[in-house]
Amino acid sequence: MSQGLAKKLKLQYIFIADLGILTNMLIATICVILIPNATKEILAISGAVATAFAGLKPIFKLGAKK
């Protein structure tokens, strides 16, 4: 794989992970506003999803090392 393609793929991967985290936070905030009685459950699910997206970055870094 060429260096240019590898760098482009890495930037896309990081962008998707960051976008996932941001979208998750926004959706969780809206859900808490609309369903205030389920705040604990919403935040628990949101935390799990955010952790999964945050885990994508180190996984890519480990896989990219030669």
CORCOR-V714253 format. One record per residue. N is the residue number from 1. SS is DSSP state (h for helix, s for strand, l for the rest). PHI is phi in radians with two decimals (* if undefined). Layout:
# CORCOR-V714253
n=N ss=SS phi=PHI
n=N ss=SS phi=PHI
This chain:
# CORCOR-V714253
n=1 ss=l phi=*
n=2 ss=l phi=-1.26
n=3 ss=h phi=-1.10
n=4 ss=h phi=-1.10
n=5 ss=h phi=-1.18
n=6 ss=h phi=-1.11
n=7 ss=h phi=-1.16
n=8 ss=h phi=-1.11
n=9 ss=h phi=-1.10
n=10 ss=h phi=-1.09
n=11 ss=h phi=-1.12
n=12 ss=h phi=-1.14
n=13 ss=h phi=-1.11
n=14 ss=h phi=-1.14
n=15 ss=h phi=-1.07
n=16 ss=h phi=-1.12
n=17 ss=h phi=-1.11
n=18 ss=h phi=-1.13
n=19 ss=h phi=-1.11
n=20 ss=h phi=-1.10
n=21 ss=h phi=-1.12
n=22 ss=h phi=-1.10
n=23 ss=h phi=-1.07
n=24 ss=h phi=-1.04
n=25 ss=h phi=-1.14
n=26 ss=h phi=-1.14
n=27 ss=h phi=-1.11
n=28 ss=h phi=-1.09
n=29 ss=h phi=-1.09
n=30 ss=h phi=-1.12
n=31 ss=h phi=-1.12
n=32 ss=h phi=-1.12
n=33 ss=h phi=-1.16
n=34 ss=h phi=-1.37
n=35 ss=l phi=-2.25
n=36 ss=h phi=-1.16
n=37 ss=h phi=-1.34
n=38 ss=h phi=-1.96
n=39 ss=h phi=-1.04
n=40 ss=h phi=-1.07
n=41 ss=h phi=-1.15
n=42 ss=h phi=-1.09
n=43 ss=h phi=-1.20
n=44 ss=h phi=-1.16
n=45 ss=h phi=-1.15
n=46 ss=h phi=-1.05
n=47 ss=h phi=-1.09
n=48 ss=h phi=-1.16
n=49 ss=h phi=-1.17
n=50 ss=h phi=-1.09
n=51 ss=h phi=-1.12
n=52 ss=h phi=-1.12
n=53 ss=h phi=-1.16
n=54 ss=h phi=-1.14
n=55 ss=h phi=-1.26
n=56 ss=h phi=-1.17
n=57 ss=h phi=-1.13
n=58 ss=h phi=-1.11
n=59 ss=h phi=-1.09
n=60 ss=h phi=-1.13
n=61 ss=h phi=-1.10
n=62 ss=h phi=-1.17
n=63 ss=h phi=-1.25
n=64 ss=h phi=-1.46
n=65 ss=l phi=-1.23
n=66 ss=l phi=-1.85
